[in-house]
Amino acid sequence: MLIVPPTKKETLEELMSRLPVTLYFHNDVPNPKSTDTLTSVNYIESYFEYKAMLDKYQKEYSNGLTGEKSDEAKEDIESFFIEYVDQGVKDLKIFQDLLLVELEKGRKINLTIKGFASPLAKSDYNVNLTKRRIRSLVNYLLKYNDGVFKPYINKTASNGGELTFSEVPFGEYTANKLVSDNLNDQKNSVYSRAAGLERKIEIQSVNFFGDSIIDAPLKVKSNIINVGSIPSNKKVSVQFELTNTNEHTVTLKPARIPCNCNTVSMKKNSLLPGESTILTFTFDPAGYEGEVVKSIYLQTQNSEEIRLIISAIVEK
């Protein structure tokens, strides 16, 4: 009996159905107490170390409880590891096999990976932490199965297939504000299910580009600038340096500005390979008070958006 292989459409639909693939981390991992944006750790190494801490998580989260309450706390943490941490790795293994099938056809694929963190550290620190977490996934793919993905990531595959990544490090800005950020309350800020759910990265979308050119996102020295305390009656401006790391000229689309309290100006919107430009981001704090986070979004004609952030404390 002749077995009909899956069609391209069926394979792609199955790949899409695996999203998001969500992967979880222990607090401040990888490379604790670092401001680096890169790491040599690969995600599976991090996962096994995280799993080995289950007993400690149960002990810390049940600390101060007795009897049935203690047992419930331990069961809550164990179910988090089974239903989320372990499941994420299972989803990743299925997803990566489907991804490889498409790359072996010579397809050009871009993955959008978003990073998240619990609100225990400062915002700019967490942005760098989430970049390391995203990089740990790329490191895993580079080493997986004797480097089967490496030619696609390095753009040296003989069939022309490519695997690129759009990295979106959101830091703590999307974290659940109910999660404890008290360093002295590690039971809730580190070892609780709620905190664990915030320390993650997600493969959120897959884009297929056929033979078309895909732009790498513009390189930014820092996606976030904290301007500290400012009066509500004084506009503040910051500058971001953007660099084109592609091997071709890129053209920026008009910035997407969700709030009319923000304005943007840029010296030029077309960049040659290796060329940089300065973007000036101005925030008008009138009508605001307290901690404020404001964003704009940029992209070239053929790339995912990148997010640039101003954070401030507005004083009346």
C-alpha positions in Angstrom: 0.0 0.0 0.0 1.4 3.4 -1.0 1.7 5.8 1.9 1.2 9.4 0.9 3.5 11.8 2.7 2.1 14.9 4.3 1.6 17.9 2.0 3.5 21.1 2.6 0.4 22.7 3.9 -0.2 19.9 6.5 3.3 20.1 7.7 3.2 23.9 8.1 -0.1 23.8 9.9 1.3 21.2 12.3 4.3 23.4 12.9 2.2 26.5 13.6 -0.1 24.5 16.0 2.9 24.0 18.3 3.1 27.7 19.1 3.8 29.2 21.5 6.5 26.9 22.7 7.3 28.2 26.2 10.5 27.5 28.1 11.1 28.2 31.8 14.1 29.2 33.9 15.2 29.4 37.5 15.7 32.9 38.9 18.5 35.0 37.4 19.5 32.1 35.1 21.6 31.9 33.0 24.7 33.7 34.2 23.5 35.2 37.5 24.4 38.7 38.6 25.6 39.5 35.1 24.7 42.4 32.8 25.9 40.5 29.7 23.4 40.0 26.8 25.1 36.8 25.6 25.7 33.4 27.3 27.5 30.1 26.4 24.8 28.1 28.3 22.4 26.1 26.2 18.8 25.8 27.3 18.7 22.1 28.0 21.6 22.4 30.4 19.7 25.1 32.2 16.5 22.9 32.2 18.2 19.9 33.9 19.7 22.2 36.5 16.3 23.7 37.1 14.7 20.3 37.4 17.2 19.2 40.0 16.0 22.0 42.2 12.5 20.7 42.6 13.1 19.5 46.2 14.5 23.0 47.2 11.5 24.7 45.6 9.1 22.5 47.5 11.0 23.1 50.8 11.1 26.9 50.3 7.5 27.3 49.1 6.1 25.2 52.0 8.3 26.9 54.6 6.2 28.0 57.6 3.3 25.7 56.6 2.3 22.5 58.3 0.1 19.5 57.6 -2.3 19.7 54.7 -1.3 23.3 53.7 2.4 22.2 53.5 1.4 19.2 51.3 -0.7 21.4 49.0 2.2 23.8 48.6 4.6 21.0 47.6 2.0 19.5 45.2 1.5 23.0 43.6 5.2 23.3 42.9 5.5 19.8 41.6 2.6 20.3 39.2 4.2 23.5 37.9 7.4 21.6 37.0 5.4 18.8 35.3 2.7 20.9 33.5 4.9 23.8 32.5 8.7 23.2 32.8 8.7 19.6 31.5 5.9 20.2 29.0 7.9 23.1 27.5 10.8 20.8 26.6 8.4 18.2 25.2 6.9 20.9 23.0 10.3 22.1 21.9 11.4 18.7 20.8 8.3 18.2 18.6 8.6 21.7 17.3 12.3 21.4 16.4 11.8 18.2 14.5 9.0 19.8 12.4 11.2 22.9 11.9 14.1 20.7 10.6 11.7 19.2 8.0 11.0 22.6 6.6 14.7 23.7 6.6 15.7 20.5 4.8 13.4 21.6 2.0 15.5 24.8 1.6 13.1 27.1 3.2 14.0 30.4 4.8 12.4 30.7 8.3 12.4 33.4 10.9 11.4 32.6 14.5 10.1 35.4 16.8 11.2 34.7 20.4 10.0 36.8 23.3 11.6 37.0 26.7 10.0 37.6 30.1 11.2 37.9 33.6 9.8 38.1 37.2 9.9 41.6 38.6 12.7 40.9 41.2 15.4 42.9 39.5 15.6 46.3 37.9 14.1 46.7 34.5 17.2 47.3 32.5 18.9 44.3 34.2 16.0 42.1 33.3 16.1 43.1 29.7 19.6 41.8 29.5 18.7 38.7 31.4 15.9 37.9 28.9 18.4 38.4 26.0 20.6 35.7 27.7 17.7 33.4 28.0 16.8 33.8 24.3 20.4 33.2 23.4 20.4 30.0 25.4 17.8 28.6 23.1 19.9 29.6 20.0 22.9 27.8 21.7 20.8 24.7 22.2 19.8 24.6 18.5 23.4 25.1 17.4 24.5 22.1 19.4 21.5 19.8 18.9 22.1 16.5 17.2 25.8 17.3 16.3 24.9 20.7 15.0 22.2 19.7 12.5 20.7 23.3 12.7 24.1 25.0 12.6 24.4 25.4 8.7 20.9 26.9 8.6 21.7 29.4 11.4 25.1 30.3 9.9 23.5 30.5 6.4 25.9 27.9 5.0 23.4 25.2 4.2 23.9 23.7 0.7 20.2 23.8 0.0 19.9 27.5 0.7 17.7 27.0 3.8 18.1 29.6 6.6 17.0 30.0 10.2 17.0 33.5 11.7 15.7 34.9 14.9 13.8 38.0 15.9 14.5 38.6 19.6 12.1 40.6 21.7 13.4 41.0 25.2 10.5 42.5 27.2 12.1 42.3 30.6 9.7 42.8 33.5 7.4 45.2 31.6 5.0 42.4 30.9 5.3 40.6 34.2 2.3 40.0 36.4 2.4 43.0 38.8 0.9 40.7 41.5 4.1 38.7 41.7 6.3 39.7 44.6 9.4 41.8 43.9 10.6 41.7 47.5 14.1 40.3 47.7 13.5 39.4 51.3 10.4 37.4 50.4 12.1 34.7 48.3 9.3 32.2 49.1 7.0 34.3 46.8 9.5 36.2 44.7 11.6 33.2 43.6 10.1 29.9 44.7 6.3 30.4 44.0 4.4 29.0 41.0 3.4 32.6 40.2 7.1 33.8 40.0 8.1 30.7 38.0 5.4 31.4 35.4 7.0 34.8 34.7 10.6 33.5 34.0 10.2 32.3 30.5 10.9 32.7 26.8 8.3 31.9 24.1 8.7 31.0 20.4 5.7 32.9 19.4 5.6 33.0 15.6 7.1 31.4 12.5 7.5 33.4 9.3 8.4 31.7 6.0 10.1 33.9 3.4 10.6 31.6 0.5 13.5 33.0 -1.5 12.9 36.6 -0.4 15.3 38.6 1.7 14.6 38.8 5.4 16.2 41.6 7.3 17.8 41.0 10.7 16.4 43.5 13.3 18.4 46.7 13.6 21.1 46.4 16.3 20.6 48.8 19.3 23.2 49.3 22.0 20.4 49.4 24.6 16.7 48.9 24.1 15.8 50.8 27.3 16.9 54.1 28.8 15.9 55.0 32.3 15.8 58.8 32.7 15.1 58.8 36.5 12.9 61.4 38.1 11.6 64.2 35.9 9.0 67.0 36.5 5.7 66.6 34.8 6.0 70.0 33.0 9.3 69.2 31.2 9.7 67.1 28.1 12.7 64.7 28.1 14.6 63.4 25.0 16.9 60.4 24.7 18.9 59.0 21.8 19.2 55.5 20.5 21.9 54.4 18.1 20.6 52.0 15.4 23.0 50.0 13.3 22.2 48.0 10.1 23.9 44.6 10.5 22.6 43.2 7.3 24.6 42.7 4.1 22.2 44.9 2.2 20.7 48.4 2.5 17.6 48.6 4.7 14.8 51.1 4.8 13.0 51.9 8.0 9.2 52.1 8.0 7.7 55.1 10.0 7.8 54.4 13.7 4.7 53.0 15.3 4.0 55.3 18.3 1.1 54.0 20.5 0.9 57.2 22.6 0.6 60.8 21.3 2.8 61.8 24.3 5.8 60.5 22.3 7.5 61.9 19.3 10.4 60.5 17.2 12.9 62.0 14.9 15.7 60.2 12.9 18.6 61.6 11.0 18.1 59.1 8.2 15.8 56.2 7.4 17.8 54.3 4.8 21.0 52.6 6.1 23.8 51.0 4.1 25.4 47.8 5.4 27.2 48.6 8.7 25.8 52.1 8.8 24.3 53.7 11.9 21.9 56.5 12.7 20.6 58.3 15.7 17.0 58.2 16.7 15.7 60.8 19.2 12.8 59.7 21.3 11.0 62.6 23.1 8.4 62.0 25.9 6.0 64.6 27.2 5.1 63.7 30.8 2.2 66.2 31.1 -0.7 64.4 32.8 1.4 61.6 34.2 2.6 60.8 37.7 4.7 58.1 39.3 6.5 55.3 37.4 5.9 55.4 33.6 7.1 53.2 30.8 6.7 54.5 27.2 7.6 52.6 24.0 7.9 53.0 20.3 8.3 50.3 17.7 10.5 50.2 14.7 11.0 47.8 11.8 12.5 47.7 8.3 10.6 46.6 5.2 11.3 43.0 5.8 11.9 42.5 9.6 10.0 42.0 12.8 9.4 45.1 15.1 11.9 46.1 17.8 10.8 47.9 20.9 12.6 51.0 22.2 11.7 52.1 25.8 11.9 55.2 28.0 11.2 54.6 31.7 10.9 57.5 34.2 9.4 58.5 37.5 7.2 61.6 36.9 6.9 64.0 39.8 4.2 66.6 40.2 
